[in-house]
């Protein structure tokens, strides 16, 4: 039984290939190049197959939430529906406005796709399984997320369509507004762990045997809401909502160019789920179970657990107006994020300077959970006060004077 567990846990199909290359070439350079190519291919395969699977998952799960079946015609249980959708998009004619800027018009579908793929390079899939082990991994993720705003603006401006440009500006305003609380929220785990290296943050959670989500509940809430708005998903999909300016920045895009925009939304959803799992929920660790289950399976399981939460949110919450979204960011999330940064920095300073023991982490968790509840309750009351439409107090009236109607005039003969 132990032999089977070891073979399952230490499964590496390329281990013998690396040994053969090193013995043949006599150096590690070739092994490094081959492992880099294989790693990139594995990430591309996971992201590509994940995008196809997510199309089916979203439609089936949202169908169940809305008391309907979802896709069930193409293939067993509708499993071939993503393939049918891809074939349909490939066959559709790709149109381009005559007055658009040709070079810039074709650039955004590629620009938005590249950051989505590069995000997975810094994830720690296992203790020694990370493609790009950057010491500024969190900063790298934030830099990639800001590239999307530039691509959206290029798409709206190069279309030479005023509605596309207006839709792009609305999305950019929302993206920039939610970028601020998102950065401040990700600053909290960096302060606690003392590093911006993502494997380092995961190792800190393994060392102290605690997930940062228990120590930092408020940043988890702030980042989840901000990332949902950045993803342009329901309830924050103001770019393509029926009540907004047609299809927003990608109004003029059709065929596979539109398909790339749609695929990027699904890939970014996986990337956001991976960030939440890595920075707040221990990454590939699971309180000792990672000694029996391969860590990369645990990490993928966590990614799809949080991705299910995004699907659930999309299928249940009503769409918000753009003014509600902007007010929620500037009047609630940003002040909460600033308060949280000061609070976390003070707690970490006391913990390290006074050289308190690990018991102080339990104190930090208790204080932060209570303060998160109180602050959220306070800000929700302040923010939503203007949206309440409460009835006035009932007032009894004894006599009601109703003016008499004027008598009808004589009817003219026909």
C-alpha positions in Angstrom: 0.0 0.0 0.0 2.9 2.4 0.8 4.4 1.6 -2.6 1.2 2.6 -4.4 0.9 5.8 -2.4 4.6 6.7 -3.2 4.1 6.0 -6.9 0.9 8.1 -6.9 2.4 11.0 -5.0 5.8 11.2 -6.8 4.4 10.6 -10.2 6.7 12.3 -12.8 6.4 11.1 -16.3 9.5 13.1 -17.5 11.9 12.1 -14.7 13.6 9.4 -16.9 13.7 11.8 -19.8 15.6 14.4 -17.7 18.1 11.8 -16.6 18.6 10.6 -20.1 19.2 14.1 -21.5 21.6 14.9 -18.7 23.6 11.7 -19.3 23.6 12.3 -23.1 24.3 16.0 -23.2 26.6 16.1 -20.1 25.2 19.4 -19.0 22.1 20.8 -17.3 21.4 23.5 -19.9 19.5 21.2 -22.2 17.5 19.8 -19.3 16.6 23.3 -18.3 15.3 24.2 -21.8 13.3 21.0 -22.2 11.8 21.3 -18.8 10.8 24.9 -19.5 9.1 23.9 -22.8 7.3 21.1 -21.1 6.2 23.3 -18.3 4.9 26.0 -20.7 3.1 23.3 -22.7 1.5 21.9 -19.5 0.2 25.3 -18.5 -1.1 26.0 -22.0 -2.8 22.6 -22.0 -4.4 23.2 -18.6 -5.6 26.7 -19.5 -6.9 25.7 -23.0 -8.8 22.6 -21.8 -10.0 24.5 -18.8 -11.5 27.2 -21.0 -13.4 24.6 -23.0 -14.5 22.7 -19.8 -15.6 26.0 -18.2 -18.0 26.8 -21.0 -19.8 23.5 -20.3 -19.6 23.9 -16.5 -20.9 27.5 -16.4 -23.9 26.7 -18.7 -24.8 23.5 -16.8 -24.4 24.9 -13.3 -26.2 28.1 -14.1 -28.9 26.0 -15.8 -29.4 24.1 -12.6 -29.5 27.3 -10.5 -32.2 28.7 -12.8 -34.2 25.4 -12.8 -33.4 24.4 -16.4 -31.2 21.7 -17.9 -28.5 23.6 -19.7 -26.8 22.2 -22.8 -27.9 18.5 -23.3 -28.2 18.1 -27.1 -24.6 17.9 -28.4 -22.9 14.8 -27.1 -23.5 12.9 -23.9 -24.9 15.4 -21.3 -24.0 18.1 -23.7 -20.2 17.6 -23.3 -19.5 18.5 -26.9 -21.3 21.8 -26.7 -18.0 23.8 -26.2 -16.6 22.1 -29.4 -19.8 23.0 -31.3 -19.5 26.6 -30.0 -15.8 26.8 -31.1 -16.7 25.4 -34.6 -19.5 28.0 -34.9 -17.1 30.9 -33.9 -14.4 29.7 -36.3 -16.9 29.5 -39.2 -18.5 32.9 -38.6 -17.3 35.8 -40.8 -14.8 38.1 -39.2 -16.0 41.6 -39.9 -14.0 44.8 -39.5 -15.3 48.4 -39.9 -14.0 50.1 -43.0 -13.0 53.3 -41.1 -11.3 51.4 -38.2 -7.6 51.4 -37.5 -6.5 48.0 -39.0 -3.4 47.3 -37.0 -4.8 48.4 -33.6 -8.1 46.8 -34.3 -6.5 43.3 -34.5 -4.2 43.8 -31.5 -6.6 43.8 -28.4 -7.8 40.1 -28.8 -4.1 39.1 -28.5 -3.2 41.7 -25.8 -5.9 40.5 -23.4 -5.0 36.9 -24.0 -1.3 37.1 -23.2 -1.6 38.4 -19.5 -4.2 35.8 -18.8 -1.8 33.1 -19.8 1.2 34.6 -18.1 -0.6 34.7 -14.8 -0.3 31.0 -14.3 3.5 31.1 -14.5 4.0 32.2 -10.9 1.6 29.8 -9.2 3.1 27.2 -6.9 1.5 24.0 -8.1 3.6 21.9 -5.7 6.6 22.5 -3.4 9.1 22.4 -6.2 6.7 22.9 -9.1 6.6 26.6 -10.1 7.4 27.8 -13.6 8.7 31.3 -12.8 9.8 31.6 -9.1 9.8 35.5 -8.9 10.6 37.3 -5.7 8.0 39.9 -6.8 5.3 37.5 -7.8 2.4 39.6 -6.3 3.7 42.7 -8.1 4.0 40.7 -11.3 0.3 39.7 -11.0 -0.8 43.3 -10.4 1.2 44.5 -13.4 -0.4 41.9 -15.7 -3.9 42.9 -14.5 -3.3 46.5 -15.5 -2.5 45.6 -19.1 -6.1 44.6 -19.7 -7.3 48.2 -19.4 -4.9 49.3 -22.1 -6.2 46.6 -24.4 -9.8 47.5 -23.8 -9.2 51.1 -24.6 -7.4 50.2 -27.8 -10.3 48.0 -28.8 -12.9 50.7 -28.2 -10.9 53.5 -29.9 -9.7 51.6 -32.9 -13.3 50.5 -33.7 -14.1 54.1 -34.8 -17.5 53.6 -33.1 -18.7 56.1 -30.5 -20.6 53.4 -28.7 -17.6 51.1 -28.5 -15.5 54.0 -27.2 -18.0 55.0 -24.6 -18.3 51.4 -23.5 -14.6 51.1 -23.3 -14.3 54.2 -21.1 -17.0 53.0 -18.8 -15.2 49.6 -18.3 -11.8 51.4 -17.8 -13.3 53.7 -15.2 -14.7 50.7 -13.3 -11.4 48.7 -13.7 -9.2 51.5 -12.4 -11.6 52.1 -9.5 -11.5 48.5 -8.4 -7.7 48.2 -9.1 -7.0 50.4 -6.0 -8.8 48.2 -3.4 -7.5 45.1 -5.0 -3.9 46.3 -4.7 -4.5 47.3 -1.0 -6.1 43.9 -0.3 -3.1 42.0 -1.7 -0.8 44.1 0.4 -2.1 42.5 3.5 -0.8 38.9 2.9 2.5 40.5 1.8 2.9 42.4 5.1 2.1 39.3 7.2 4.3 36.9 5.3 7.1 39.4 4.7 7.5 38.5 1.0 6.0 39.1 -2.4 7.1 35.6 -3.6 4.0 33.5 -4.0 5.7 30.1 -3.1 7.1 32.0 0.0 3.5 33.1 1.0 2.3 29.5 0.6 5.3 28.2 2.7 4.5 30.7 5.4 1.0 29.3 5.7 2.4 25.8 5.8 5.0 26.8 8.4 2.5 28.3 10.8 -0.2 25.8 9.9 -2.8 28.5 9.3 -4.5 30.0 6.2 -4.3 33.7 5.8 -8.0 33.8 5.1 -8.6 33.2 8.9 -6.1 36.0 9.8 -7.3 38.4 7.1 -11.0 38.0 6.5 -11.5 41.6 5.3 -8.9 41.5 2.5 -10.4 38.2 1.2 -13.8 40.0 0.9 -12.3 43.1 -0.7 -10.2 41.1 -3.2 -13.1 38.8 -4.1 -15.4 41.7 -4.9 -12.7 43.7 -6.7 -11.6 40.8 -8.8 -15.2 40.0 -9.8 -15.6 43.5 -11.0 -12.2 43.3 -12.9 -13.4 40.1 -14.6 -16.4 42.0 -16.0 -18.7 39.2 -14.9 -22.2 39.4 -13.5 -23.2 41.3 -11.4 -20.5 43.7 -12.7 -20.7 43.1 -16.5 -21.5 46.6 -17.5 -19.7 46.2 -20.8 -22.2 43.9 -22.4 -25.3 44.2 -20.3 -28.6 44.5 -22.1 -29.3 47.8 -20.3 -26.0 49.3 -21.1 -24.4 50.7 -24.3 -24.9 47.7 -26.6 -21.8 45.3 -26.4 -19.4 47.9 -25.1 -15.8 47.9 -26.3 -16.1 44.7 -28.4 -19.2 45.8 -30.3 -17.5 45.6 -33.7 -15.7 42.3 -33.0 -17.1 39.0 -34.5 -16.0 35.4 -35.1 -12.9 34.2 -33.3 -11.9 37.7 -32.3 -14.9 37.9 -30.1 -14.3 34.3 -29.1 -10.9 35.3 -27.7 -12.5 38.0 -25.6 -15.0 35.4 -24.3 -12.3 32.8 -23.6 -10.2 35.4 -21.7 -13.1 35.9 -19.3 -13.1 32.2 -18.5 -9.3 32.0 -18.2 -9.2 35.1 -15.9 -11.8 33.5 -13.7 -9.4 30.5 -13.2 -6.5 32.9 -12.6 -8.4 34.9 -9.9 -9.4 31.6 -8.2 -5.7 30.6 -8.3 -4.7 33.9 -6.7 -7.3 33.5 -3.9 -6.2 29.9 -3.3 -2.5 30.7 -3.2 -2.5 33.9 -1.1 -5.3 33.3 1.3 -6.1 29.5 1.4 -2.7 27.8 1.6 -2.1 27.0 -2.1 -1.3 23.4 -2.6 -1.3 22.6 1.2 -4.3 21.1 3.0 -3.4 20.5 6.6 -1.4 17.3 6.1 -3.5 15.8 3.3 -0.8 17.0 0.8 1.4 14.2 2.1 -1.0 11.6 0.7 -2.6 13.5 -2.3 -0.4 15.1 -4.9 -0.2 18.9 -4.1 -1.0 19.9 -7.7 -4.3 18.0 -7.5 -5.2 19.9 -4.3 -4.3 23.2 -5.9 -6.5 22.5 -8.9 -9.3 21.4 -6.7 -9.1 24.7 -4.8 -9.1 26.6 -8.0 -12.3 25.0 -9.2 -13.9 25.4 -5.7 -13.5 29.1 -5.9 -14.5 29.1 -9.6 -17.7 27.5 -8.6 -18.3 30.4 -6.2 -17.9 32.8 -9.2 -20.5 30.8 -11.2 -22.8 30.7 -8.2 -22.5 34.5 -7.9 -23.2 34.9 -11.6 -26.3 32.8 -11.5 -27.9 34.3 -8.5 -27.1 38.0 -8.1 -28.8 40.7 -10.1 -26.8 43.1 -12.2 -25.7 46.4 -10.6 -25.9 49.8 -12.2 -22.6 51.6 -13.1 -23.2 54.3 -10.5 -23.8 51.6 -7.8 -20.6 49.9 -8.8 -18.5 53.1 -8.7 -20.0 54.1 -5.3 -19.3 50.7 -3.9 -15.6 51.0 -4.7 -14.9 54.6 -3.7 -17.2 54.9 -0.7 -16.8 51.4 0.8 -14.0 49.2 -0.6 -11.2 51.7 -0.7 -11.8 53.1 2.8 -12.1 49.6 4.2 -8.8 48.6 2.4 -7.0 51.6 3.8 -8.2 50.9 7.3 -7.2 47.2 6.9 -3.7 48.1 5.8 -3.1 50.2 8.9 -4.6 47.5 11.1 -2.6 44.7 9.7 0.7 46.7 9.7 0.1 47.5 13.4 -0.6 43.9 14.3 2.5 42.6 12.5 4.7 45.3 14.0 3.6 44.4 17.5 4.1 40.6 16.7 7.6 41.0 15.4 9.0 43.9 17.5 7.7 42.4 20.8 8.7 38.9 19.7 5.4 37.4 20.7 4.7 33.8 20.2 2.5 32.0 17.7 -0.4 32.4 20.1 -0.6 36.0 19.0 -1.8 34.8 15.6 -5.0 33.6 17.2 -5.4 37.0 18.8 -4.9 38.6 15.4 -7.5 36.3 13.8 -10.1 37.0 16.5 -9.6 40.8 16.4 -9.7 40.9 12.6 -12.9 38.7 12.4 -14.7 40.9 14.9 -13.5 44.2 13.3 -14.4 42.9 9.8 -18.0 42.1 10.8 -18.3 45.5 12.5 -16.8 47.5 9.7 -18.8 45.8 7.0 -22.0 46.3 8.9 -21.2 50.0 9.5 -20.2 50.7 5.9 -23.2 48.8 4.4 -25.5 50.9 6.6 -23.9 54.1 5.5 -23.7 53.2 1.8 -27.2 51.8 1.4 -29.0 54.5 3.4 -29.7 56.5 0.2 -31.2 53.5 -1.5 -33.8 52.7 1.1 -37.4 53.7 0.3 -39.1 53.3 3.6 -42.8 54.1 4.0 -43.8 57.1 6.0 -45.6 56.8 9.3 -49.3 56.1 9.0 -51.5 59.2 9.7 -55.2 58.9 10.3 -57.4 61.5 8.6 -60.9 62.1 9.8 -62.4 63.8 6.8 -61.2 63.8 3.3 -62.5 66.5 1.0 -62.8 65.4 -2.5 -63.6 68.1 -5.1 -66.7 67.4 -7.1 -66.3 66.7 -10.7 -67.8 69.2 -13.2 -71.1 68.2 -14.7 -70.8 66.9 -18.2 -71.9 69.2 -21.0 -74.6 68.5 -23.5 -73.8 65.9 -26.0 -73.6 67.3 -29.5 -75.8 65.7 -32.1 -74.0 63.4 -34.5 
